[in-house]
């Protein structure tokens, strides 16, 4: 099948191509050629991009206002049902790959396997399983609590056995666990080093929840592949990012959504207080890291309060608005860069690559909001969502 495309962004920072024919065959991009007069095409597409990659989601969470309380009141079966629904919502919104960074009972791994087997609609899913945290630390209620380097290694092996394809470690406190202070380091450098080394031995990439300055640097020095959040980073951390080639996934949407709904009266005050503290630093520090050349990968922390899986476009908007990225640079962070981190696909629109495509009704350079309502979504060459019916 061939599509006549008005404006094509390939996921890189190369100049957008105009008036091209994109041909799909056997689930992959066969060719991208200048549009020829009289050529046959299936339909006209005003703007086309690669499918999006969200490098930080929690599929079993659905944006509940009080996350810890909502989790404690849900059953394992209810969490699986939510994960199935949120995987579908992500895909239909144009997200064709995700990295799930923390679930309970292996829910994300189960959904990932079902999607891969063609039993469910959803994006490709790389799942971390239970996050490794200190006893009583951030996310303890759904994580794997550890208290030594050897326990860290064992916990990694447990997630591998359960089907995990990446590993998450909790380096600092966080917003959504009562009593956990975001600026305080949690897992020790020795525990981080052991867990990261064990994961790398098995070919799994690693991510660290790290908000506070010391915890960010502890994780970077231990060899982490990506820092999630990173809101209190400093100049030394920026240099460590660059020296190690580590990625920063800023999850701008998470604290932004919490504070946008601060007056709803449904969120605990202790969470709002922590989110306000983070937001005071977030824009300045992350923008400084971006300007310094740190690799920024798109990831929204979908599932946190009011942060819905089908609204990944908001993270792209915030990278543009808060960090000063151009629309194309923000798209690049949410496609090629995020895919480079997550693995599985390159996140680019090029011959030989999987036909994961987003059909849009206008050029993102003029209207980035067009990402919120795609005309159609293609995954592996099949139209999985089409507003035209």
Secondary structure, 3 states (H helix, E strand, C coil): CEEEEEEECCCCCCCCEEEEEEEEECCEEEEEEECCCCCCCCEEEEEEEECEEEEEECCCCCCCCCHHHHHHHCCHHHHHHHHHHHHHHHHHCCEEEEEECCCCCCHHHHHHHHHHCCCCCCCEEEECCCCEEECCCCCCCCCEEECCHHHHHHHHHHHHHHCCCEEEEECECCCCCCCCCCCCECCCHHHHHHHHHHHHHCCCEEEEEECCHHHHHHHHHCCCCEEEECCCCCHHHHHHHHHHCCEEECCHHHHHHHHHCHHHCCCCHHHHHHHHHHHHHHHHHHHHHHHCCCEECCCCCECCCCCCHHHCHHHHHHHHHHHCCCHHHHHHHHHHHHHHHHCCCCCCCCCCCECCEEEECCCCCCCHHHHHCCCEEEECCEEEEECCC
